[in-house]
Amino acid sequence: MITLQLAFRALAKNRLRAGLTVLGVVIGIAAVTTLVSIGQSAAAMIRGQFAAIGTNVIVVVPGTGERGGVRLGPLPPHNQGDVDAIAAECPAVLATTPLVAALGQAIHGGTNWSPKEMFGVGVDFLTVRSWRVQRGEFFTERDVASAEKVCVLGHTVAARLFQTAAPLGAIVRIRNIPFRVVGVLERKGANIVGDDQDDILLMPYSTARKRLVGTGFKGVHAILVSARATETMHVAEREIRHLLADRHRIAPGQPADFRVQNTTEIAKALGVVTGVMTAMLAAIAGVSLLVGGVGIMNIMLVSVTERTREIGLRMALGATGRDILRQFLVEAVLLAALGGAVGFALGVAGAAGLTLLINAYSSGADWPIVVSVPAGILAIGFAAVVGVFFGWYPARRAARLDPIEALRYE
């Protein structure tokens, strides 16, 4: 305790010099905390965006044919039998829905809007996509079986067509075909590339196939599948591959006429990228900590020179070399720790400020504010280690001074 008091007293005598000494440490800790927090914020945003796509989603799409190394285009689409078979015969699968893409302009009264996405889907679409209906209800199996002209609107489409009016029960015309609005989806916001997920219109896949795509089309453009758990994603994917290969009579060694895409793998890959970038940024910022440590060592060497007579007097009064070593080492660690605390506070403020700026000036960005407390604690601990490392030599030099020579020093 006495050593700590002496250290505080010695630093208080030269506040300006002490402040300038720890500036490098402050900048280093602030940079590490800010950059690691921003990196973790980006990773959290990516996880959230993929969670918005749906829980454990697997996408099955037709493959592409090749002849002589030349890609010929997509192969024939899947059929409803494939969708039903995946749901019934794959134990690792929770739910499936067909996807029939359509194009058209939605018109209500004198207002029209072209949804970015218009799909015919099954009744389990909400389960697969982890989505909910905010108002009204989703269409039923009876609606699908009878190809009812009903639709569910995304939040953006409802706002564009109806503004302040109530959309439920209203008629929306698509290609001059009247569709009754039965529900409005809850807001999802922009996805990872900034596209508005709420700019969507859904209808029974049978209706889309019959009314909008054409009676000659009997298949589905894609199949969305939700696995029962993240841990069973690979099992579900393997079951789907084996089932479709058997149904499509694909011999072993022959190329498949379908592709199975796992969104979790994409999310993991992006997570690895953000993790590597965060580590690189933290390493670059950590260099300033070493610079700050060199500054601490230089100032401590100057302090030893200035306080040579004081050191000699303390030794003459009974202080040992270990006492002198401890005093200067505590001063160095104290400088680094104070710089670490101030740097951590500035890093938290910097991370929050940068996140708010990104959200304000980036279209569709919704980065969460993440404060990396472990990174801050690690940085402060590293600062203390820097203080010990760079303070050891000046402290050892002070402890080895000859008392008589120190008292004679001018």
N, C-alpha and C positions, 0 to 999 in steps of 0.2 A: 504493500500500500504506500509506504514511504517513497519507494522508487517511482511509483506511478505519479505521486504528487510532485516529485522533483522533475519528472519528465514534462508534466503539464506546465510547471512553472518555467522551465527552460524554453518550451515552445511559445509560451505566452509573451516572453520578452522580445521575441522577433516574429510577431504575428504575420507581417507582410511576407517575410522570407519563408515562413512555414507554409503560408497559403500558396505561394508560387511553387514551392517544392512539391506539394501534393497535386498540383494542377494536372500533371501528366497522368497520375493515378486516377484522378476524377474523370478525365476525358476517357481513359481506357475502360474504366468500369461502366461509365455511361454508354459508351459505344457498344460494349459487349451486351449489356442488358437490353439496349434498344434493338440491336440487330437480331439477337436471339428471340426476343419477344415478337418482332415483326415476322421472323421466319416461322415461329410457332403459330402466329395468327394466320399466316398464309396456309399452313398445314390444316388448321382448324376449319378454315373456309372451304378447303378442298374436301375434307371429310363431310362437312355439312352439305356441300353441293351434291356429292355422290349419295348421301343419305336421302336427299330430296328426289333423286332419280328413282329411288325405291330401295326396299330392304333386300339386299342380296340378289340383285337383278342379273339374270342371264338373258342375253338377246340371241335368238336363233333367226338367221336370215339365209336366203338362198345363196348358194355359192356362185362362182363365176366359172364359165367354161373356157378352156384353152385348146388351141390347136396349133401345133408347131411353135409353141412358145408365145403365141399371140392370144391375148385375152379377148374372148368373143362376147362378153357381157354376162349379165345375170342368168342363171339357170331358171327353169320353171319354179313358180312359188310353191310354198307348202299348202296343204289343205287342212280343213277343219279336223279331219281324222288325226293328223299329226298332233294338233293341239290337245285333243281329247285323250290321245294315247299317252302323251307326256304327263298329263294330270293324273291319269289312272294307273300308270305302270311304273312311274319313277318315285320310289318311296321318299327320296330326299327333296322332292319338289313340294312346295306349299301351295302354290296357285299358278295358273297360267291364263293368258289372254291373247287372242289373236289381234293382229294389227292390220287394218285395211286402210291405206292412205287414200285420201280424196282431196280434190281441189274445188274451190268454189267461193263465191262471194255471199256473205250472209247479209240479208236485207230485212230491216224492220221499219215499216213506215217509210219515211223519207231518208233514213240513215242506212248506210251500208258499210261493211267492214270485211276485209279479207283476212281471216285468221291465219296466223303463221303455220299452225298445225291443225289439220282436220282429219280425224281418225274415226274409223269404225272399230269398236272394241267389244270385249265381252264383259260380263257382269263382275268378273274378278279383277278388272283393271285397277280399281282403287286399292285392292289388297296388294297387288304387285308393285304399284307405284307408291305405296304408303301415302295415299292422298285421301282427303275426306271431302264430303259435300257440305258446304257452308249453309246453303239454303235449298229447300226442296229435297229431292231424293234422286238416286241414280236409277237408271232403267233396270228392268227385271228380266228374268229368263223368258217370261211370256212376251215381253216386248221384242226380245231377240228372235224368238221362235216365229212370231208373226210379222217380223220386219216392220215394226211400228215406226212411224215418222215422229220420233221424239229425239231430243238432244239435251246435252248438258254443256253449259258454257263455262269457260275459264273466266277469272275475275276481269281480265282486260277486255275480253270480247263483250261481256255483260256491260261493262262501263261504257264502251264505245257505242254499242247499239241502243242501250236504254238510258244511259246517263243517270238521271234521278228516278226514272220510272221503275216499277216492279217488273222483273223479267218473267217470274214464274207464271206459267199458263199462257204466256204471250206466243205469238206465231212469228217464227223467223223463216224467211224464204231462202232456199239455197237452190240455185238453178231453176227457179220458179216452182220449186217443190216446197210445200209448207211443212215446217217442223215445229212441234210444240215444245217449248222449253219446260223441262221438268226439274231442273236443278242448276245450281251455280257452285262451282268448286271453290274451296278455300284458297286464299292467296299463297303462291309459292315463291314468287319473286324471280329474279334473274338466275340463270345457271352459271356455270364456271366460265363460260365464254361470253357472258353478257346477254344471251338471248332470253327474252321474256317467256317464262314457262307458262304464264297465265294467258297467253295469246293462243288459246286452244279451244276447239269445239269437238265434242265427242258425241257419237251416236251408236246404236247397235251395229255390229259389223255386218249383219245380214242386210240391214237397211242401206248401209254405205255400198255394199256390193251390188245390191239390186237397183238402187235409185241413182247412185252417183258414178260408180265405176263402170257398170254395164252388166247386162245379164250373162254375157259370155265369160265373165271372170268368176271362177268358182273357188279360187284359192285365197290365201292370206299373204300379205307382203312380208310380215315378220311375226315372230312369236315372242312375247315377253314372258319370262319365267321367274318366279321368286323361289329361292331355296329356303328351306326351313330354318337354317342358321348359317352364319358366316363360316363356321367350321365344316359345314357339309357342302359348301359351294363346289369344291372339286368333285365330290361324290355325285352331286346332281348333274354336273357338267358331263361326267363320264357316263352316267346312266342315259342322258339325253343322246349323246353320241352313239352309244350302242343301240338304243331303241330306233333312232332314225336310220341308222345304217341298215338295220334289219328290215325296217318297213320299206325303205327305198331300194332294197336288194343290192346293196353295195358290197362287192366281194372284198375280202381282205387284201390290202395292198393297193386297192383302187382309190382314186381321189373321191372325196365326199362331195355331194351336190348341195351341201349346206355348210354354214359357218356358225360356230358357237362362240359368242363373245362374252367374256366375264368382266363386268364393270369393276369388280373388286380389285382385279389385277391392275387395271388402269389406275385406280385410286392409290394402290400400293406403290406403283411406279412413280406417280407424281409425288407421293409422300417421301419416297427415297430421294427424289430430285430436290425437294424443298429442304430435306434434312441435310443433304450434302452442302447445299448453298448456305444454309444457316451455319453449319460447322465452319465453312470457309470464311464467312463473314466474321464469325466469332474469333477465328484464328488471326485474321487480319487486324481486328480491333485489339486483340490481346497483345500485339506488338507494342502498342502505345503503353501498355502496362510495364513492359520491360524498359521502355524509354523513361517512364516515370520512376522506375526503380533505380536507374542510373542517376537520375536527378536527385533522388533521396541520398544515394551514396556520396555524390559530390558535395551536397550541402552538409551531410554529417561529417565529412572530412574537414570541411571549412570550420564546422562547429568545434571539432576536436582541436584544431589549431587555435581558434579564438579562446578556448576555455582551458588551455594548457595549464595556466597558473591555478585555476580552480581545481583541476584534477590533482595537481601537486599538493595543494592545500588539503583536499579531502584525504589523500593518501597519508599525508603527514599526521592527520587527526585520527588515523586508524582504519580508513577504508581500504579494503583489499582490491586486488586486481579484478576479482570476480564481481565485486560491487560496482566498479566502474564499467565493466563489460555489460552488466545487467542494465545499468542506467541508460547507456547509449543505445543498447539494443531495444529497450522499451520505447525510447523516443522514436526510433526508426519504425517500429511496428505501429506505434500510435499514429504517426504521420500517415502510414499506408492505410490503416483502418479508418481513420477519419476521412481520408480521400475516397475510400471504398464506399462508406455510408453516403457521402454527398453524391458520389457518382451514381450509386444505385437509385437515389431519389430522382436525379436528373434523367437517368435512363428510363424510369417508369413514366415520367412526364413526357419524355421524347417518344416513347413507344405509343402512348395514348394519342399524342398530337399527330404523329405520322399516320396512324390508323385513321383518325378522323379526316385528315387531308386526303388520303387515298379514297375513302368513301365519298368525300365531297366532290372530288374532281374526276373520279373514274366512273364512267357510265356503267350502271348495274352492279357496282362493287358493294359487297356487304361483308367487309372484314370484321371479325369480332376483335374487341380489345383484349389482348392476352398479355398478362404480365408474368414473365418467367421468373418466379421467385427462386427456384433452384439455381437458375443461371446467375441471379444476383448474389445469392449466398456463396456459390462457388467462386464468383468473381471477387467478392470481398475476402474470402478465405485465401484466394490466390494472391490478393494484394498484401495480406498479412505475411504470406510466405515470401513475397517480393521484399517486404520490409526486413524480414529476418535475413534473407540472402544478401541483400545489398547493404544492410546495416551492420552485418557481422564484421566486415573488414575494418570500418572506422571504429567500431566499438572495441575490437581486439587491439587496434593500434593505440587507442586511448588507455586500455588496461595495461599495456606494456611500457608506458612511459615511466621513466625514472623519476621518483618524487623530487629529488634534489634538483635535477636538471629542469623539471617542470616548474619548480618555484623560481628558478633563475630566469625562466623564459620571459622575454619582453615582447 
